[in-house]
Amino acid sequence: MSPVTFVLGGARSGKSRYAEGLASKHRGRKTYIATAEAFDGEMRERIAKHREQRGDGWETREAPLDLVATLAACNTTFVLIDCITVWIGNLMHHGRDVSAEVQRLCEALARTKARAVVVSNEVGLGIVPENALARAFRDEQGFANQRLAELADDVIFMAAGLPLVLKKPRRKPRPKAEAKSSRGRRA
């Protein structure tokens, strides 16, 4: 499994900008997997702005539903998935089994040879939504975030444009020093 970074935070917290900053350090070919659909003028403007900010050097693929198949078809060395929140909303809207799809995504991320950065929203910090659909969405999103954070090598929480490290890659244990005798010689 190649390294996976999970970047989450609230709306307009700097998640995408941070994730794209990680990508800018990567010298190989990059794929941007967009989960949003341009269903109105405002959304088309947002998508255009994101593409402009990314600049050249990106292959863009759209995956409003079939994220796993799109990830599997990527042949670049860096993949940025933006964002899980929109994808979950799409899955729910189309009556898909969100938990099963998230499991499939985690399995695909574990198999990918590309360095992956996954962006998601943290939606559980506010008040309890007043309707059942919104509560179900919040719950699915929360469970998905937990599973992705568990899988990821490092997890970054964005707040006010600042990255807060929640999980760092585990270091390999240091080799143990050889035991010494009381006279300072190796035993």
N, C-alpha and C positions, 0 to 999 in steps of 0.2 A: 504494500500500500504506500503510495506517495503521500507526502504531508497534506493534511487537510486543516485549513484554518476556518473557524466559524466566527463571523462578525455579526453581532446583534445589537439592537438599541431601539430607541423610539423613533418616531417620524422626524425626519430632518435632523438627525443626530450626527450625521457625517459618516454613516455606515458605508455607503457606496464609494464615497471619496476615499475613505481609508482603504477599502478593498482594492480600488483602482491604483492606489499608491503602492500597495504590495505588488500588484501586477507590473507596475512601471520598473521595478527592480529586476524583473524576469527578462532574460535576453531571448528566450525562445519564442515560438509562435504561440499566440494566445487566442482563446475562444471565450466570448461573452455569451452566456446563455440567459436570455431574457424570458421571464415568465409572464410578463404583462401583455395584454392585448390592447391595441389602439382602437378602443371602441367609441371614442369621442375626440373632439378637437383638443381639449385640454390634455388628454392622455397622449395624443400624437405629439403635442409640444413637449411634454415631459420626456418622451422617448427620444425625440430629436435632440433635446438638450443633453441627455445622457450620452448619445452617440458622439455629439460634438466634443463633449468633455473628454471622452476616451481617446479621441484622435485616431490616427492611422495605426496599423499594426494589429488590428483585432479582426477576427472572423466572428460575426454575430449570427447566432442561431436563436430562433424563437421557439419556446416550448411551454405554451400555456397549460398543457396537460401532460404530454409525454416526455417528462423531464429525464426519466431513466434511459429511454431509448436515445434521446438526444445526447446525453452524457456519454453513453456507450459508443456513439458514432463519432465522437470527437477524436481527432488524431493530432492534436496540438499538445504541447508540454505544460500548458497552464490553462486552467478553466476557472472562470468566475461565474457563479450562479447568483443571479439577482432578480427576484428574491423569493424566498420560501413562503413568505406571508401571502403574496399574490397567488402563488401556485396553489396553496391550500384553499384559498377562496375559490379559485377556479375549479379545483377538485370537488369541493362541496357543492358548488353551483351545478355541476354536471352529475352529481349523485355518486361520485366515486368513493371508494373505501380509503379514507385519508390515512389511517393507521397502516394499512397494507402498502400503500404507495410510499409512505415515509420509510417503512422497512426496506422496500425495494431500493429506494434511493440510498439508504445507508449501506446496503450491500454493494451497490454500484460504486459508491465512493470508496469503499474498501478495496475494490478491484481495480480502480482506475490507475493508470500509470502517470497521469498528469497531476501536477501540483494543483490542488483545488482550494478555492476560497468560496465559501458559501455565506450569503447575506440573508439575514432574517430580522423581523421586527420583534421586539419584546412588547407584548400586548397585555401582560398580566399585572402591570404596576398600577393600573387605574381602578376605578370603581367597578363593581359587578355590573355587567350589562343588564339592561332591563328586559330584554326579550330572549327567548330560548335559542334562536338561531345565533345570535351574537354570543351568547354564553357557550354554545357548542363550538363556535369558531375559536373563541379564546382558549377553550380547553384543548382543542386539536392543535392549535399553534403552540401552546405551552408544552404539550407532550412531545411534539416534533422538535422543539428547541432542546428539550432535555436529551432526546436521543441523538441529535446532531452534536450537541456539546460533549456527550459521552464518547462519541466516535472521534471527534476532532483531536488533533494533536495540540492545538492551542485555540483558546476562545478569548475573543476581545469584545468587551461591552463598550459601546460608544455613548457618551453623554456630552452634550454641548460641544461636539467636535473633538472631544478628547478621548483617546483610547484607554480603557481600564482593562488590564490583563486579568482575566479570571482563571485561566489555565495556561500553563507553559508546557512545552514539550518536556517529557521526562528525560533527564540526563542519564547517560549510561553510568553505572556505578564505577567509581574509581577502583583500580586494582588495589588490593590490600597490600600494605607494606609487609615485607618479610619480617618475621619475628627476630628480635635481637636478644642475645644473651645479656646477662647483667654486666658483662665486661665490654659491651658495645660491639661484639662480633656477632655476625649472623649465626643463628642457631642451626 
